[in-house]
Amino acid sequence: MMMSFRLAACRSFTRACLKRLSHHVLRRSLASASVESQKYPHLFEPLELKNGIMLPNRVLMGSMHTGLEGNSIPGIGLWYLGEERHDLTAMAEYFRERAQGGTGLMVTGGIAPNWQGWVAPFAAKLTTREEMEMHKAVTEAVHDVAVPLGYSSTETVTPKICLQILHAGRYAYHPGAVSASATRSPISPFKARALSTREVKDTVHDFVRCARFAREAGYDGVEVMGSEGYLISQFMCPRTNKRTDEYGGSFENRSRFPLEIVRDTRKALGDDFIIIFRLSLLDLVEGGLTWNECLEMAKAIEDAGASIINTGIGWHEARVPTISTSVPRAAFAKPTHLLKQADVVDIPIVATNRINDPQVAERLLREDCSDMVSMARPFLADPDFMKKARDGVPEEINTCIACNQACLDHAFVGKTASCLVNPRACHETEIHIHKLPTDHCLNIGVIGSGPAGCAFAITAAQMGHTVTLFDRANDIGGQFNMAKRIPGKEEFHETLRYFRTMLKKHNVAVKLETDVSLDEMKQNEEVDKWIVATGVDPRDPKIPGEDHPNVLSYIDVLRNNAPVGEKVAIIGAGGIGFDVSEYLLFYDGHDKMADDVDLNAFYNEWGVDPTNQEEGGLRPANGHAPNRELVLLQRKKKKLGADLGKTTGWIHRASLTNSNAVEMVGGAKYERIDEDGNLHIEVDGKKRVLDVDNIVICAGQVKKDDLAIKAKGTDLEDKVYVIGGAFEAGELDAKKAIDMGTRLAVKIHDERVIPGKHKFEAPIGAEEKLQQVLKQWM
């Protein structure tokens, strides 16, 4: 026994030495780039897999459901929806741009291996030759690109793309859902049927068939989705596996299903095919995997034939945020680091979740937390992420702020995904940003430097227009300058940094502390067109007594640092009301950047054990003490925060509820504010007086379009275009504002684009139409 252990240790030491030697030789061979330009040597160190496949860098572009993956809607359904069978051209262009941006290994959105595995009715699957043929456009687009090998200026490799095979199991949003046992997920209305033993074996076959079709379509490999609470997780965890056959009971039995998938796929596809296994290292639910089971599974997966282990964090039903903006950067790299330290596998291990900055990725690799890092949404935000990092200009990266508003929130309602900070994401075939001929270029004045104004100005300048950006404030950014101060929204600093960098790079003349009047617009004959992006003003709720000195607006609090007492009533429970609530509860007097966020405070607040010593990685929550007592009110009777983001609203509600310092009141009628600054309300016919130190009004916004109104009937009327909040006031909707500004900028030179007919939106796809129809029936 001792001899066996010593031999194993010797082999492990020998492998490590050879690995370090090969890396040293490879680094020396790639020394053509100057040392000074190599800001991220670990990030751009090539990686050779066991089967000899060479990856140009250490980044895996993680899977995201974008809505570009196609669908399996039958012909009669498409006819009913007024749609035609579309190809995967848009998906191909989407991945081509990421490959051109320097990404060396990419994974598609989840594709079902059979109809029961659909995430939603008639979602994308790969079960037929016809479906396989469609995917060839994607792989050919990627393989037409060459990616630099590390920092080499001469050597390149062909980027690799893998198809993710995802069986939704009980997460399937349709009545045909199946699972390890007959259970219903808390996030689906459908109870899943338990697969029979024969059906389990058939499902293994379906995974292998899907992988075969993937290879025939030209994919370099597959990722087997074994985490996040999907079907494979449902088999592995006692939470959902109540079986008594060979696939239930002991961990050996519970792990049989995924191991058969990997083993049979390797046997069928051979050694020159990449198999990535997405292994959950932190389930964040009761009845999840233990740490010892994670280690045992990692080794078994390698032995079954996996090429790479990609980390999965949290089930979708977990009540712990894992990828939203309130999650600190690299918050879940710890389990991957522990797996690496355990030295139980000799294949690459990938760290994941909230890695959105090249310096963070470099640190994780330098500290040997993992062999690779996975980034998904950062490539929505900027397809050139890797190229900009490699070129040493990280300040030009359009950083993902993890808001979920245009990616996950879209995916859950069947809409094509995009990105709040980059509307071109997943719409590359619609929005073309390119230099125009000189005679098409205009001189454009933009009034207002909030998200809409900056997005328009940068895009228009990229198109070749001469742009001048005016703002009465002393800095760009508009209301983003308030949003960045909210605890959990520190990433908003990065968008402002990106705006400043790109305005300078594209020679936009920025004139701050400049108020532009209608007369000045008339006198400036050099400007061909004016863009009014002046944003919004707070809505006046017209409550008697609201002129009391204790009454503040959200701008007084967030921008002007008005003193606020210990007991506060907040009028309005939309996005701004929740933001102000979190600010008043948790702001510690210091504005923070994303890298300043306290990781341990996050673990304590949400009860996370990153070492997974507790089952599922959960422990008792112990959040920090709130600063104040709040009463959050709204006129509507429905649940407060019901209109917040589909995938993030629960986080904001839980944050306030868990503080035990917020009373939420719906259906409130605001009667008056008395001479002592107390708020008189009526709820369900009962009158009540709130004895508070301050009242903060967050009752919505109205559009600030004075200049456009004044321009009507003048010579300027046909030259003034209103965008963003000034066009349509809402809950400070930066997603709509940036999208509108970007889309108008690429068409502003067209004479057919006139004021009043200048709003352009993404077309509604078949999947979204189908969701709308099914919603009426369900």
N, C-alpha and C positions, 0 to 999 in steps of 0.2 A: 504493500500500500504506500509506504514512504517512498520507495523507489519510483512508483508510478507518479506520485506527486512531484518528485524532483524532476523527472523527465518532462512532465507537463510544464513546470515552471521554466525549465531550460528552453523548451520549444517556444514558450511565450516570450522569453527574453531575446531569443534569437530572431523571432519575427519582428520584435520592436527595433532591434538593432538594424536589421535589413531594411525595415521601413524608413528609419531615420536616414540610413545611407542613401537609399534611392531618392528620398526627398532632397537630400543635400546635392546629389548629382544633378537632379532635375533643376533645382534652383540655380546651380552654376550654369546650366545650359541655357537658361532663360535670362541671363544677365545682360541681354542686349539693351534693355531699357535702363536709364540711369537710376542709381540708387535713390537719388533725391526725389524722383518722380514716383517712387513706389510707396505710396502712403499706406497701402493695405497689403503687405506681403503675404499674410496668411489667407486673406480672402481670395487672393488671386494665385494661390499655389495650386497647380493642376493636381488632379486626383485620378489615379489609375485603379479601376475596379478589378476584382479578382479575375474576371473573364477577359482582361486586357483592354476593356473600353476605357478611353481617356476622356475625362471631364476637364474642361479648360479652367474652371475655378471652383470654389467651394459653396456655391449657391444653388439651391434647388428652388425653382419657382413653384410654389405649392399650388395645390388644386383649389380652384374656385368655381362655383357654379355661376356661369355668366349669362346663360340663356342663349348662347351661340351654339350650343352643342347639338342643336336640332331637336326633333321631337318624333314621336311615333303615332301621331294623329292619323287615323285612316282617311282615305280619300274623301269619303262622304262627309267626314267631320271638317276637313279643310274646306270643302265646298260650302258647308253650312256657315263657316266662319268667314267666307269670302277670301280665303287664302289659297296659295298654290304651294306645292311641295318645294321647299327651298333647299338650296345646297348649303355647303359649309364654307362658302367663300368668305363670309365675315369672320368666322372662326379662324380660317387660314390666315387672313390678314392680321388679325389680332396677335396670333402667335409669331407670325413673321416679324412684326415690329419688335416684339420682345427678344427674339433671336438676334435681330440686327442691333439691338441695344446691348448685346453682350451676354445674354443669359445662356448658359451652357446646358442646363438640364431643366426641362419643364414638364409639368403634369397637367393634364386636362381636367376639366370639371368632371364630376362623377357620372359615369355611364352604367346603366343597369345591365346585369347579365341575363335577366329575364323580365317578363312583364310584372311579376309580383314584386320585383325590386325597384320599380319606379318610385322616385321620390314624390311624384304627383301624377295624376292621370295622364297617360300618353306622353310621359317624359322621355328623354333620350335613352335609348338602349342600343346594344350591339348584339343582335342575334341572327341577322340575315346577311347574305352576300350583298344585297342591295345597299344595306346600311354601311357595310364595310367599304364598298366602292366610294361612297360619299366622303369617307375620312381620308382618302388618298390626297385630296386637295390640301389638307392640313399638313400632313407629313411632308409632302413635296415642297410646300412653302417654307417649312422650317429647314429642310435639308438643302435648300438652295443657298443658304446663308453660311458664311464662314465666321467663326468666333475666334479671336486671338487666344492663343494658348498662354495663360497666365499673363505676364508682363512682356512676353516676347513681341517684338516688332515685325517678325517674319513668319513665325509658325502659327498655323491656325488648325482648328478642328471643326468638324461638322457638329452643330448643336444636336442634342438628343431630346426627344419628346416621348413621354410615356402616357398611356391612357389609364385613367383611374377607373377601376371596376368597383362600383359602389352598389351594394344591395341595401335598401333602406330598412328592411325588416319592419319592426313595429312603428318606425318613424314614417312609413309610407302614408301619404295623405290620400288614401283611396281604400275602398272596401275590400280589396284583394290582399291586404297586408298579411304577411306571415312572419313568424318569429320562432325562437327556440321553444317558447311556451306560449300558451294563450293568455296574453297580457295586453293591456292598453297603455300606451305612453301618455303622460300628462300633457303632451303638446300635440296630440292627434285625437280626433273624435272617433277614430275607428279602432276597434279591438282586433288585435292580430290573431290569426289562427295558428296553432302549433303545427309545424312541419312534421310529417311522419318520418320515420327512419329512412324509408325509401326516397322521400322527397329531399331529405338532407343530402343524400348521395347524388341525387339528380342536380341539386343546386351546386354541388362541387363541380359536377360535369359542366354546368352552365358557365361557371367562372372560367374553367379551362377553355371552353369553346369561345368565350368572349376574348380571352387572351390570344387564341389562335387567329381570330379575325383581326385583332389589333395588329399582330405581326404581319399578316397578309396586307393590311392597309398601309404598312410602312412604319408603324410605331417601333421605337427602339426598345420598348418594354412596357410594363404595366405597373401601376401601384394598386395593391390590394388594400382596400379601405377596411382596416381592422380596429378602428377606434371611434371616438365621438358618439358612441351609443348606437351605431348602426348594427346591422344583422350580426356581424362577426363578434362585436362587443356583447351583443345579447346572448350569444352562445357562451362566451368566455366567463361572464360574470354571474354569480349566484343570484344577483338582483333580479334577473330575468330568465335564468335557466333553471327550470324546475323539473327537467326531464329525468327519466329513470332508465333510459336506454344507454347505448354506448356513447352517446353525445351529452350525457348529463351526469351530475353527481360529483365525482372527483375532478381535480383540476386536469388530470391526464385526459379524462373524457371530455371535459368542457373545452379543452384546447384542440381536440381531435379535428373539428371542422376546419378551422383556419390552417392547421398544419397539412391536412389533406389537400386543401386548395393550393398551397404553395408547392408542396411536393409534386403533385400531379401536373401543375403548370410547368415546373422546371423539367420534369420528365418529358412533357409534350413539346416544349419549345426549345430545349437544348441550352447549352452553357452560354451562348453568345446573345442572350436576351436578358435585359435588365428586369429584375423583380424587386420592386420596392414594397415593403410591408409597413403600413401605418399602424404602429403599436401604441396603445394607450399606456402611458406611464403614470397618469394621474386622472382617475375617473371623476373625482369630485362628486360622487354620489354614494349613498349607502349601498353596501353590497357590491362594491367595485373590487378591482383586483388589489391584492396585497403586494407589497414590494417584492417579496420573495417570488410570487407568481410572475411578476413582471420580468425578473431576472431569468427565471426558468423559461418563460415564453421567448425572450430574446434569443437565448441560446438555441432553443428548439426551432425557431424560425430560421436562424442561420443554417442549422443542420438540414432543414427541409429544402434549402436552396435559395433563400433570399439574397439579393445583392446589396441592399441598403435597408436599414431600419430608420424610418421616419417617425418622429415622435407625434403622438396625439395627446391632446390635453382636454379633459372634461367632456362629459356627455352634453348633448344639446339641452337636456332637461335639467342640468345642474343649475343650482341657484347661486353660482359663483361666476362673475364675469371673467372671461378668458381672453377676449380679443378686442374689447371695446377700448375707447380712448382713456377711460379711467384706470385701465390696467397698466402698471408701470412697464417700461421697456424691458424685454427679456425676463419678465417675471416668472416664466415657467421653464427657464433653462436649467434650473437646479436638478430636476429628475434626470435629464439627459446627462448632466455632469456626473451624477451618481452612477448611472449605468456605465458611463465611460470608465469611471474609477473602479468599478467592479471587475472590469477586464474579463467579461464572460463571452464576448464576441470579438471577432476579428474582421468584421465588415463595417463600413462607415455608418456612423450614427448621426442623425440630423436633429439639431435643436430647432424649436419652432415657437410661434406665438409672440406677437408684439416686438418683432425685430424689424425695424424700419429705417435703420441708419447704418451706413457702412462702418462707422467707428464702433458701434455696438457689436456688429457682426465680427469685426476684426478682433475685438476683445474676447469674445466667446471662443473663437478659434485659437487665439494666442494662449488663453488660459486652459486650453485642452478640455473645454466643456463639451465639445462635440467635434466631429470631423467635417461636418457641413452645417450650413444654416438654411432654414426654409423661410422664404418670404413670399407671400401671396399678394395681398392688397398693395404693398409698395410698388408692385409692377403694374397695377391698375393706375396708380397715381403717376408713375413715371416709367414708361417702357425703356428709357435709356439710363435707368438707375446704375447698372453695372458699368456702362461706358463712361458715365460722368465720374463715377468713383475711380475707375481705372485711369482716367485722364487727369485725376487730381483736382477736380472741381466739384466737390460734394455740395458746395453752396448752391449749385445750379439744380440739385435734385429737388423735384416736386414731392415733398415728403407726405406719405400717407398719415393722416391724422386720426385714423381708426374710428371714424364717426359712424360707419356702417350705413349711412343714409342712402347712398346710391348703389351700394353693392349688395350686402346681405338683405337690407330692407326691400330692395327690388326683387331679389331672388325668391323671397318668401311669398310674393304676390304674383309671381309669374312674369314680372317685367324683365326686360334685358338689363343686365347690370351696367353700371358705369362707375364714375368716381366723382365725388363732390369737387375735388380740386383739379380734376382732369376729365371734362365731359367727353373727350375723344375716346376714352377707354370703352372698348366694345362697340364703338361707333366709328371705327377707322375708315370704313367705306362710305360714311356719310359726311364726315367733317374733314375736309382737306385743307391743311395749313401749308401754304407754299407761296413763294415770291411771285407777285403779279408783274406783268409788263409795266414799265414805267408810266405809260400813258393811262393806265388804269388806277394808279395810285392817287390818293387824296390827302389833303391836309385836314386832320380831324382834331377837334377839341373835345376833351372828355371832362365833364364836371362831376367830381365826386370820385374819391379813390378807395371806396369800399371794395368788397369782393367783385361786384359786377363791373365797376369802373376799371379796376386793375386787370381783370380777366379780358375785358374788351381791349384795353390799351395795349397789353402785351401781345395778344393775338393779332390785332391790327398792325402793330409794328412788325411782327414776323411776316405778315403778308406784304410788307413794303410801304405801308402808309406812313406819313409823317404825323406823329401823335404828340399832343401836348395834354398833360393831365393836371387839372386844377383841383385844389381842395382848400377849404377855409381852415382846416385843422393844421397842426404842426407836424403831423406824421400821416402816412398812408394807412389804410386798413379799415377805416370806418368802425363799425360795431364789432369787428373781430378783435379790436383792442380792448373791448370789455370781455368778450368771450374768453380770451386767453388767461384772464385772471381767475376764472372759476376753477376751484380744485377739481382735478380730473380732466381739464381741457388745456393742459400745458402745451400739447402738441400744436395748438393754434399759432403759437409763436413761429413755428416752422413755415407755415403758409405765408406769413408776413415777411419772413426772411426771403423766401422764394420770390415773392412779388418784388421786393426791393432789388434783388439780384437781377431778375429778368428785365425789369424796367430800365435798369442801367445798361445791361448787355445789349438791349435792342434800341437804345438811344431814344427812349421816350423822355421828353422834356417834362420834368415834374416841378410844378409851381405850387408850393404849400403856403399856408397862411394867405391865401388869395381867394377873395370872394368875387365871383363873376356875376355881374348884373346883366339884365336883358340889353341895356344900352351898350354895354361893353361887347356883348355878343354881336350886336348890330354893327358896331364900329370896326370889328375885326373882320375885314373883308377877305383876308387870306384863308380863313377857315371855310372849307367846303361843306362840312357837316358837323353838327354838334350832337354829342351824346350826353344826355342828362341822367346821371347815376347818383342822385343826391340822397337816395335812401329813404328813411322813414322818420317820423316823429312819434313819440308815445301817444297813445289814444287817451283822450280825456274821458273818464267814466262819469263825469258830471255828478259827483256826490256832494250834496250840501255840506259845507264846512271843509272842503278839501284844500282850501288855502291856508289851513292851520300850519304853523311852522314845523310841527312834528310829522307832517305828511311829505314824503319824498318820492321821487320817481326812481326807476331802476337806473337811470343815467346818473342821478345824484349819488347813488350808492356805488355803482361799478366804475364810473369814470371819474367822478369828482370827490370820491373818498369822504362823503358826508358821514359824520358820526352817527352811529346807530345804537340804540339802547338794548337792554337785555330781553325785553319782551316786545315782539314785533308781529304785526298783522300784515300779511302779504295778499294784496288784492289781484287775483289772476293766477290761474294754475296751469298755464301753458308752458312752453319751453322756457320762456324768460322767468316765469314765476318759480319754476323748479331750479333754474340756474341761480337766481338770487337767493333762494332758500339754502342751497348747498354752499354758496359763498358766505352767507351769514352764519351758517353752522360751523364750517370747517376751515375757512380762510384764517391763516395764522399770522397775518400782517406782512407776509413776504411773497412777492410775485415769484413764481418758480418756472424754470424751464423743465422740459421733459426729463432730462437726466437728473434733476434734483429731487424727484419724487421718492418718498421713503418706501422701500420695498417691504420691510417688515411691518410697517403700518398697514399696508394693503393686506398682507397675510392675516394680520390680527383682525382687521375689520370684517373680512369675509370668511374667517375660520379655515384657512388653508394650511395644510401641512405639506410643504414642498418636498419633504423627504419621503412621503408616502408611508411613514411608519404606522399611521393610523389607517384603517381600512378605507379605501377610496380617496385618501389624502385629505380627509376632513377632520377638523378639531373645533372645539367651542370658539365662537367668534367673540372678540373683545375689542370693539372699535374705540377710537379716541373720543373723549368727552366733548359734546357740542358746546359752542360758544354761547348760544342763546336759546330761548324758548320761542317757537313760532306758531302762528295760526295761518295756515294756507287756505285761501278761500276762492271759490269760483261760483258764478251764477248758475251754471248748468248743474243738473242733478246727477249726471253720470259720474263714473269713477274719475277721480282726479288723475291727470296724466294719461288719460285714455288715448289721447291723440299724439303722444310722444312716439319716438321711433319704435318700429315693430320689434326690433331686436335689442334695443337699449332702454326702452321706456321702463321696463321692469327693474332695471338697475337703479335708475333715479328714484323710483318709488320706494324700492327696498332701502336705499341709502337714507332716505328721510325717515322711513318707518323704523328702521333699526336704531336710529339715533335716540328714540324715545323722547324726542324734544319737539315733535311737530304734530299738531292737531290738524287734520285735513277736513275741511267743511265744504260740502257741495250743496247746491241749491240755495245759496245765500242771496238775500235781497239787502242791498246796502242802503240804509235809510239816511244816515247822516253821521258827520263827525262833530262831536260837541266841542265846547270851548276848552276842555281839558285834553283834547286830542284823542279821545276814546271813540271807538267805532261802534255804531249802533247797527245791528243787523237783525234780520228776521229769517228763520229757517223752519220750514214746515209749520208756519203759523205761530211759532214761538219767538218772542223778541229776546234779544240778548245784547249785552253791552260788553265789548272787549276792552279791558283796561290794559292798554299797551303804551310803551314808550314812543314807538314810531309806527307809522303805516307806510308801507312801500307799495306804490301802484305799478303793477305789471299787467295792465289790462289790454295789452295788444298794441298795435301800431296803425298809423294811417300814412298813406304814401305822401312823400314830400316832392310834389311835382309842380311847384309854383312857376318855375321858369318855363316849362312846357305850356302851361295854361296861358301865361302872359304872351308867349310867342304866337298863339293862335290869332289869325287875322292879320299877322304882320308878314313881312318878306321872309322871315325866318321859319315860318310854319312848316315848310317843306324840307327844312334842313335839320329839324330837331327830332331826335329819337330818344325815347325814354326807356330805360332798362332797370332791372333789379327791383328793389323795394319801391322805388319811385314809380315803377310801372304797376306793380302788384304787391301791396303790403301783405305780409303774412307773419308767421312766427320767425322773423329774421331768417328767412329761408335762403341760406347761402348756396344751397344746391341749385335751386332755380336761378338765382342771380348769376352765378358763374356760368351756368349752362347758357342762359340767354345772352350774356355778354360775349361768350365765345362764338356761339352760332351766328350772331349778328355780325361779328367782326369778319368772318370769312365771306360774308355776302354783301357787306356795306357798299362795295364798289359797283354792285349791280344796280342799274337805273330802275329796275322793276321793284326794288326794295324801297318802299316809301313809308313814312311815319304812319302808324296805325296798322300796317301790314308787315311788321318787322319782327314778329315773334315766331321763332322756328323751334320745333320740338321733335324729339325722336319718334319715329312711327311706332304704332302699337303692333306688336308681333302676335303670331298665332297663339303662343302659350298664354299671353296675357288675356287675349280675347277668350280663350277657353276657360281660364280661371274665372273670368267675369260671368260667363254663362253658368259654370258649375256652382258658383257662389249663390246663384238664384235658386238652385235646386237643393242645396245642402242646409 
